[in-house]
Amino acid sequence: MELKKASLCVLFAVLLLLASRETVPGTEAKLCRYPSSTFWGPCVSDAHCAEKCIKEGFGGGDCHGVRRRCMCQKLC
């Protein structure tokens, strides 16, 4: 009987933990994009764009859009 009571307590604790994890929304940081001020010409290499953006103080960058511009990224 004591073992059954302990098992029920453990099961209840696990269910409570899982339920609280499902109801609390996570906070995701928004990613903002800015055009690179040092990249010139058409952007064909994401790695080259990211390198320029990092030198500008951003977290990274990639080629973006129809016009293939180098867009730097950072968390807002």
Backbone atoms as SQL, in Angstrom:
CREATE TABLE atoms (id INTEGER PRIMARY KEY, chain TEXT, resi INTEGER, resn TEXT, atom TEXT, x REAL, y REAL, z REAL);
INSERT INTO atoms VALUES
  (1, 'A', 1, 'MET', 'N', 0.825, -1.196, 0.000),
  (2, 'A', 1, 'MET', 'CA', 0.000, 0.000, 0.000),
  (3, 'A', 1, 'MET', 'C', 0.869, 1.259, 0.000),
  (4, 'A', 2, 'GLU', 'N', 1.935, 1.229, 0.800),
  (5, 'A', 2, 'GLU', 'CA', 2.838, 2.387, 0.880),
  (6, 'A', 2, 'GLU', 'C', 3.531, 2.631, -0.460),
  (7, 'A', 3, 'LEU', 'N', 3.885, 1.539, -1.150),
  (8, 'A', 3, 'LEU', 'CA', 4.536, 1.657, -2.455),
  (9, 'A', 3, 'LEU', 'C', 3.579, 2.270, -3.477),
  (10, 'A', 4, 'LYS', 'N', 2.318, 1.898, -3.411),
  (11, 'A', 4, 'LYS', 'CA', 1.325, 2.430, -4.331),
  (12, 'A', 4, 'LYS', 'C', 1.123, 3.932, -4.102),
  (13, 'A', 5, 'LYS', 'N', 1.130, 4.352, -2.851),
  (14, 'A', 5, 'LYS', 'CA', 0.969, 5.759, -2.512),
  (15, 'A', 5, 'LYS', 'C', 2.167, 6.574, -3.003),
  (16, 'A', 6, 'ALA', 'N', 3.368, 6.031, -2.850),
  (17, 'A', 6, 'ALA', 'CA', 4.580, 6.715, -3.310),
  (18, 'A', 6, 'ALA', 'C', 4.587, 6.819, -4.833),
  (19, 'A', 7, 'SER', 'N', 4.153, 5.760, -5.505),
  (20, 'A', 7, 'SER', 'CA', 4.092, 5.784, -6.968),
  (21, 'A', 7, 'SER', 'C', 3.103, 6.833, -7.457),
  (22, 'A', 8, 'LEU', 'N', 1.973, 6.942, -6.792),
  (23, 'A', 8, 'LEU', 'CA', 0.982, 7.947, -7.170),
  (24, 'A', 8, 'LEU', 'C', 1.515, 9.362, -6.961),
  (25, 'A', 9, 'CYS', 'N', 2.260, 9.572, -5.891),
  (26, 'A', 9, 'CYS', 'CA', 2.855, 10.891, -5.636),
  (27, 'A', 9, 'CYS', 'C', 3.866, 11.249, -6.720),
  (28, 'A', 10, 'VAL', 'N', 4.690, 10.298, -7.106),
  (29, 'A', 10, 'VAL', 'CA', 5.684, 10.534, -8.156),
  (30, 'A', 10, 'VAL', 'C', 4.981, 10.809, -9.482),
  (31, 'A', 11, 'LEU', 'N', 3.967, 10.024, -9.806),
  (32, 'A', 11, 'LEU', 'CA', 3.218, 10.219, -11.038),
  (33, 'A', 11, 'LEU', 'C', 2.551, 11.593, -11.065),
  (34, 'A', 12, 'PHE', 'N', 1.968, 12.002, -9.959),
  (35, 'A', 12, 'PHE', 'CA', 1.333, 13.315, -9.872),
  (36, 'A', 12, 'PHE', 'C', 2.359, 14.430, -10.061),
  (37, 'A', 13, 'ALA', 'N', 3.527, 14.285, -9.457),
  (38, 'A', 13, 'ALA', 'CA', 4.579, 15.298, -9.589),
  (39, 'A', 13, 'ALA', 'C', 5.058, 15.412, -11.036),
  (40, 'A', 14, 'VAL', 'N', 5.217, 14.282, -11.708),
  (41, 'A', 14, 'VAL', 'CA', 5.655, 14.294, -13.109),
  (42, 'A', 14, 'VAL', 'C', 4.591, 14.947, -13.986),
  (43, 'A', 15, 'LEU', 'N', 3.333, 14.601, -13.781),
  (44, 'A', 15, 'LEU', 'CA', 2.252, 15.203, -14.562),
  (45, 'A', 15, 'LEU', 'C', 2.155, 16.706, -14.318),
  (46, 'A', 16, 'LEU', 'N', 2.334, 17.121, -13.088),
  (47, 'A', 16, 'LEU', 'CA', 2.307, 18.541, -12.757),
  (48, 'A', 16, 'LEU', 'C', 3.452, 19.280, -13.443),
  (49, 'A', 17, 'LEU', 'N', 4.608, 18.672, -13.455),
  (50, 'A', 17, 'LEU', 'CA', 5.774, 19.264, -14.112),
  (51, 'A', 17, 'LEU', 'C', 5.552, 19.390, -15.613),
  (52, 'A', 18, 'LEU', 'N', 5.021, 18.353, -16.233),
  (53, 'A', 18, 'LEU', 'CA', 4.751, 18.394, -17.671),
  (54, 'A', 18, 'LEU', 'C', 3.669, 19.412, -18.010),
  (55, 'A', 19, 'ALA', 'N', 2.646, 19.499, -17.197),
  (56, 'A', 19, 'ALA', 'CA', 1.559, 20.445, -17.449),
  (57, 'A', 19, 'ALA', 'C', 2.046, 21.883, -17.332),
  (58, 'A', 20, 'SER', 'N', 2.909, 22.162, -16.378),
  (59, 'A', 20, 'SER', 'CA', 3.406, 23.526, -16.222),
  (60, 'A', 20, 'SER', 'C', 4.317, 23.905, -17.377),
  (61, 'A', 21, 'ARG', 'N', 5.026, 22.950, -17.927),
  (62, 'A', 21, 'ARG', 'CA', 5.913, 23.216, -19.064),
  (63, 'A', 21, 'ARG', 'C', 5.105, 23.550, -20.315),
  (64, 'A', 22, 'GLU', 'N', 3.946, 22.938, -20.471),
  (65, 'A', 22, 'GLU', 'CA', 3.108, 23.162, -21.644),
  (66, 'A', 22, 'GLU', 'C', 2.365, 24.490, -21.583),
  (67, 'A', 23, 'THR', 'N', 2.069, 25.006, -20.415),
  (68, 'A', 23, 'THR', 'CA', 1.255, 26.210, -20.314),
  (69, 'A', 23, 'THR', 'C', 2.069, 27.491, -20.270),
  (70, 'A', 24, 'VAL', 'N', 3.349, 27.425, -19.983),
  (71, 'A', 24, 'VAL', 'CA', 4.177, 28.623, -19.911),
  (72, 'A', 24, 'VAL', 'C', 4.789, 28.875, -21.283),
  (73, 'A', 25, 'PRO', 'N', 4.428, 29.991, -21.920),
  (74, 'A', 25, 'PRO', 'CA', 4.997, 30.264, -23.240),
  (75, 'A', 25, 'PRO', 'C', 6.458, 30.673, -23.131),
  (76, 'A', 26, 'GLY', 'N', 7.248, 30.211, -24.079),
  (77, 'A', 26, 'GLY', 'CA', 8.649, 30.589, -24.110),
  (78, 'A', 26, 'GLY', 'C', 8.804, 31.961, -24.754),
  (79, 'A', 27, 'THR', 'N', 9.819, 32.671, -24.351),
  (80, 'A', 27, 'THR', 'CA', 10.062, 33.974, -24.946),
  (81, 'A', 27, 'THR', 'C', 11.144, 33.828, -25.996),
  (82, 'A', 28, 'GLU', 'N', 10.796, 34.181, -27.215),
  (83, 'A', 28, 'GLU', 'CA', 11.755, 34.123, -28.302),
  (84, 'A', 28, 'GLU', 'C', 12.149, 35.542, -28.668),
  (85, 'A', 29, 'ALA', 'N', 13.432, 35.747, -28.858),
  (86, 'A', 29, 'ALA', 'CA', 13.904, 37.062, -29.239),
  (87, 'A', 29, 'ALA', 'C', 13.580, 37.322, -30.705),
  (88, 'A', 30, 'LYS', 'N', 13.201, 38.543, -30.998),
  (89, 'A', 30, 'LYS', 'CA', 12.891, 38.920, -32.372),
  (90, 'A', 30, 'LYS', 'C', 14.193, 39.250, -33.088),
  (91, 'A', 31, 'LEU', 'N', 14.295, 38.828, -34.330),
  (92, 'A', 31, 'LEU', 'CA', 15.487, 39.059, -35.136),
  (93, 'A', 31, 'LEU', 'C', 15.231, 40.247, -36.056),
  (94, 'A', 32, 'CYS', 'N', 16.046, 41.286, -35.932),
  (95, 'A', 32, 'CYS', 'CA', 15.919, 42.471, -36.782),
  (96, 'A', 32, 'CYS', 'C', 16.998, 42.447, -37.854),
  (97, 'A', 33, 'ARG', 'N', 16.656, 42.970, -39.028),
  (98, 'A', 33, 'ARG', 'CA', 17.586, 43.000, -40.164),
  (99, 'A', 33, 'ARG', 'C', 17.897, 44.448, -40.530),
  (100, 'A', 34, 'TYR', 'N', 19.164, 44.680, -40.856),
  (101, 'A', 34, 'TYR', 'CA', 19.630, 45.990, -41.285),
  (102, 'A', 34, 'TYR', 'C', 20.534, 45.809, -42.498),
  (103, 'A', 35, 'PRO', 'N', 20.456, 46.703, -43.489),
  (104, 'A', 35, 'PRO', 'CA', 21.356, 46.571, -44.633),
  (105, 'A', 35, 'PRO', 'C', 22.797, 46.838, -44.216),
  (106, 'A', 36, 'SER', 'N', 23.707, 46.071, -44.761),
  (107, 'A', 36, 'SER', 'CA', 25.127, 46.244, -44.463),
  (108, 'A', 36, 'SER', 'C', 25.608, 47.573, -45.035),
  (109, 'A', 37, 'SER', 'N', 26.452, 48.253, -44.280),
  (110, 'A', 37, 'SER', 'CA', 26.992, 49.527, -44.759),
  (111, 'A', 37, 'SER', 'C', 28.352, 49.352, -45.426),
  (112, 'A', 38, 'THR', 'N', 28.948, 48.165, -45.322),
  (113, 'A', 38, 'THR', 'CA', 30.275, 47.948, -45.908),
  (114, 'A', 38, 'THR', 'C', 30.272, 46.961, -47.064),
  (115, 'A', 39, 'PHE', 'N', 29.175, 46.259, -47.289),
  (116, 'A', 39, 'PHE', 'CA', 29.109, 45.273, -48.373),
  (117, 'A', 39, 'PHE', 'C', 28.671, 45.968, -49.649),
  (118, 'A', 40, 'TRP', 'N', 29.439, 45.818, -50.711),
  (119, 'A', 40, 'TRP', 'CA', 29.119, 46.443, -51.994),
  (120, 'A', 40, 'TRP', 'C', 28.910, 45.379, -53.059),
  (121, 'A', 41, 'GLY', 'N', 27.993, 45.648, -53.982),
  (122, 'A', 41, 'GLY', 'CA', 27.745, 44.728, -55.082),
  (123, 'A', 41, 'GLY', 'C', 26.675, 43.717, -54.750),
  (124, 'A', 42, 'PRO', 'N', 26.383, 42.848, -55.730),
  (125, 'A', 42, 'PRO', 'CA', 25.364, 41.820, -55.488),
  (126, 'A', 42, 'PRO', 'C', 25.859, 40.792, -54.471),
  (127, 'A', 43, 'CYS', 'N', 24.973, 40.360, -53.628),
  (128, 'A', 43, 'CYS', 'CA', 25.320, 39.408, -52.567),
  (129, 'A', 43, 'CYS', 'C', 25.102, 37.987, -53.089),
  (130, 'A', 44, 'VAL', 'N', 26.181, 37.247, -53.253),
  (131, 'A', 44, 'VAL', 'CA', 26.074, 35.870, -53.739),
  (132, 'A', 44, 'VAL', 'C', 26.576, 34.856, -52.711),
  (133, 'A', 45, 'SER', 'N', 27.252, 35.335, -51.671),
  (134, 'A', 45, 'SER', 'CA', 27.806, 34.432, -50.663),
  (135, 'A', 45, 'SER', 'C', 27.318, 34.836, -49.273),
  (136, 'A', 46, 'ASP', 'N', 26.516, 33.959, -48.655),
  (137, 'A', 46, 'ASP', 'CA', 26.052, 34.223, -47.292),
  (138, 'A', 46, 'ASP', 'C', 27.220, 34.340, -46.320),
  (139, 'A', 47, 'ALA', 'N', 28.260, 33.531, -46.525),
  (140, 'A', 47, 'ALA', 'CA', 29.412, 33.542, -45.620),
  (141, 'A', 47, 'ALA', 'C', 30.149, 34.882, -45.695),
  (142, 'A', 48, 'HIS', 'N', 30.317, 35.413, -46.891),
  (143, 'A', 48, 'HIS', 'CA', 31.000, 36.702, -47.052),
  (144, 'A', 48, 'HIS', 'C', 30.171, 37.828, -46.439),
  (145, 'A', 49, 'CYS', 'N', 28.869, 37.772, -46.637),
  (146, 'A', 49, 'CYS', 'CA', 27.962, 38.754, -46.050),
  (147, 'A', 49, 'CYS', 'C', 28.024, 38.693, -44.523),
  (148, 'A', 50, 'ALA', 'N', 27.975, 37.491, -43.964),
  (149, 'A', 50, 'ALA', 'CA', 28.024, 37.325, -42.509),
  (150, 'A', 50, 'ALA', 'C', 29.333, 37.862, -41.943),
  (151, 'A', 51, 'GLU', 'N', 30.425, 37.636, -42.662),
  (152, 'A', 51, 'GLU', 'CA', 31.738, 38.124, -42.223),
  (153, 'A', 51, 'GLU', 'C', 31.750, 39.652, -42.149),
  (154, 'A', 52, 'LYS', 'N', 31.204, 40.308, -43.163),
  (155, 'A', 52, 'LYS', 'CA', 31.129, 41.775, -43.176),
  (156, 'A', 52, 'LYS', 'C', 30.252, 42.277, -42.025),
  (157, 'A', 53, 'CYS', 'N', 29.125, 41.613, -41.818),
  (158, 'A', 53, 'CYS', 'CA', 28.205, 42.032, -40.762),
  (159, 'A', 53, 'CYS', 'C', 28.825, 41.878, -39.377),
  (160, 'A', 54, 'ILE', 'N', 29.563, 40.811, -39.167),
  (161, 'A', 54, 'ILE', 'CA', 30.223, 40.601, -37.875),
  (162, 'A', 54, 'ILE', 'C', 31.248, 41.699, -37.628),
  (163, 'A', 55, 'LYS', 'N', 31.969, 42.106, -38.673),
  (164, 'A', 55, 'LYS', 'CA', 32.936, 43.203, -38.539),
  (165, 'A', 55, 'LYS', 'C', 32.239, 44.528, -38.231),
  (166, 'A', 56, 'GLU', 'N', 30.978, 44.656, -38.640),
  (167, 'A', 56, 'GLU', 'CA', 30.195, 45.859, -38.351),
  (168, 'A', 56, 'GLU', 'C', 29.583, 45.819, -36.951),
  (169, 'A', 57, 'GLY', 'N', 29.724, 44.695, -36.249),
  (170, 'A', 57, 'GLY', 'CA', 29.200, 44.590, -34.892),
  (171, 'A', 57, 'GLY', 'C', 27.872, 43.868, -34.775),
  (172, 'A', 58, 'PHE', 'N', 27.418, 43.259, -35.847),
  (173, 'A', 58, 'PHE', 'CA', 26.177, 42.493, -35.813),
  (174, 'A', 58, 'PHE', 'C', 26.478, 41.035, -35.479),
  (175, 'A', 59, 'GLY', 'N', 25.430, 40.267, -35.240),
  (176, 'A', 59, 'GLY', 'CA', 25.588, 38.853, -34.924),
  (177, 'A', 59, 'GLY', 'C', 25.814, 37.976, -36.142),
  (178, 'A', 60, 'GLY', 'N', 25.522, 38.479, -37.312),
  (179, 'A', 60, 'GLY', 'CA', 25.677, 37.723, -38.548),
  (180, 'A', 60, 'GLY', 'C', 24.893, 38.396, -39.648),
  (181, 'A', 61, 'GLY', 'N', 24.747, 37.693, -40.763),
  (182, 'A', 61, 'GLY', 'CA', 24.000, 38.247, -41.884),
  (183, 'A', 61, 'GLY', 'C', 23.888, 37.239, -43.003),
  (184, 'A', 62, 'ASP', 'N', 23.044, 37.561, -43.985),
  (185, 'A', 62, 'ASP', 'CA', 22.898, 36.697, -45.150),
  (186, 'A', 62, 'ASP', 'C', 22.352, 37.499, -46.319),
  (187, 'A', 63, 'CYS', 'N', 22.437, 36.890, -47.509),
  (188, 'A', 63, 'CYS', 'CA', 21.900, 37.506, -48.715),
  (189, 'A', 63, 'CYS', 'C', 20.385, 37.360, -48.669),
  (190, 'A', 64, 'HIS', 'N', 19.680, 38.453, -48.919),
  (191, 'A', 64, 'HIS', 'CA', 18.239, 38.440, -48.709),
  (192, 'A', 64, 'HIS', 'C', 17.521, 39.189, -49.825),
  (193, 'A', 65, 'GLY', 'N', 16.363, 38.693, -50.189),
  (194, 'A', 65, 'GLY', 'CA', 15.486, 39.382, -51.120),
  (195, 'A', 65, 'GLY', 'C', 15.801, 39.115, -52.582),
  (196, 'A', 66, 'VAL', 'N', 14.958, 39.681, -53.441),
  (197, 'A', 66, 'VAL', 'CA', 15.098, 39.511, -54.879),
  (198, 'A', 66, 'VAL', 'C', 16.353, 40.218, -55.375),
  (199, 'A', 67, 'ARG', 'N', 16.647, 41.369, -54.789),
  (200, 'A', 67, 'ARG', 'CA', 17.821, 42.138, -55.208),
  (201, 'A', 67, 'ARG', 'C', 19.117, 41.609, -54.603),
  (202, 'A', 68, 'ARG', 'N', 19.023, 40.580, -53.768),
  (203, 'A', 68, 'ARG', 'CA', 20.181, 39.915, -53.156),
  (204, 'A', 68, 'ARG', 'C', 21.096, 40.911, -52.455),
  (205, 'A', 69, 'ARG', 'N', 20.527, 41.591, -51.473),
  (206, 'A', 69, 'ARG', 'CA', 21.296, 42.534, -50.672),
  (207, 'A', 69, 'ARG', 'C', 21.800, 41.841, -49.423),
  (208, 'A', 70, 'CYS', 'N', 22.934, 42.283, -48.938),
  (209, 'A', 70, 'CYS', 'CA', 23.500, 41.750, -47.700),
  (210, 'A', 70, 'CYS', 'C', 22.774, 42.403, -46.536),
  (211, 'A', 71, 'MET', 'N', 22.052, 41.597, -45.779),
  (212, 'A', 71, 'MET', 'CA', 21.294, 42.095, -44.640),
  (213, 'A', 71, 'MET', 'C', 21.890, 41.540, -43.354),
  (214, 'A', 72, 'CYS', 'N', 22.290, 42.446, -42.479),
  (215, 'A', 72, 'CYS', 'CA', 22.871, 42.059, -41.191),
  (216, 'A', 72, 'CYS', 'C', 21.748, 41.780, -40.196),
  (217, 'A', 73, 'GLN', 'N', 22.044, 40.920, -39.219),
  (218, 'A', 73, 'GLN', 'CA', 21.031, 40.510, -38.249),
  (219, 'A', 73, 'GLN', 'C', 21.530, 40.736, -36.831),
  (220, 'A', 74, 'LYS', 'N', 20.587, 41.130, -35.969),
  (221, 'A', 74, 'LYS', 'CA', 20.852, 41.179, -34.531),
  (222, 'A', 74, 'LYS', 'C', 19.532, 41.024, -33.799),
  (223, 'A', 75, 'LEU', 'N', 19.606, 40.657, -32.548),
  (224, 'A', 75, 'LEU', 'CA', 18.398, 40.513, -31.741),
  (225, 'A', 75, 'LEU', 'C', 17.880, 41.891, -31.368),
  (226, 'A', 76, 'CYS', 'N', 16.581, 42.082, -31.490),
  (227, 'A', 76, 'CYS', 'CA', 15.971, 43.380, -31.175),
  (228, 'A', 76, 'CYS', 'C', 15.837, 43.552, -29.670);
